[in-house]
Amino acid sequence: MAKKILIVDDSPTERYYLTDILEKNGYEVATAESGEEALTRIRVEKPQLILMDVVMPGANGFQVTRSIARDPALQDVPVIICSSKNQETDKIWGLRQGAKDYLVKPVDAAELLAKIAALV
């Protein structure tokens, strides 16, 4: 059975890029364009892993990651933050919110796949 990954990003270009990498490597992909939509889709789609953008309209990726980490029904789903924010403080903050890993955009396909494989 293909592992399902939820991509949360407000950029259609990013969603397409990540979806392309994942589908070519046998993953099933669902997408959400906002943090609010992500929280709804996680409950419906039950993904094995979430790729989370940080800068989005509405709830940002750090807030959504924290909501997931604090929800007993969702906290087992690992989150990898994929953000253009490349400061060490951003990475530390993301991991403090409950993310399992942090990638800086543009995401390297090989690195992404390795990090996903380590978590699912």
KAURFEN-V167071 format. One line per field, one symbol per residue. phi: phi as a letter, one per 40 degrees, with the letter a starting at -180 (. if undefined). A space follows every 50 residues. Layout:
# KAURFEN-V167071
phi->???
This chain:
# KAURFEN-V167071
phi->.cccbccbaccdccccdcdddcccbgccbbbbcacccdcccdcccfccab bbcccacgcccccccccccccdcbccccbbcbbccbcdcccccdccchcc aabcccccdccdccccdcbb
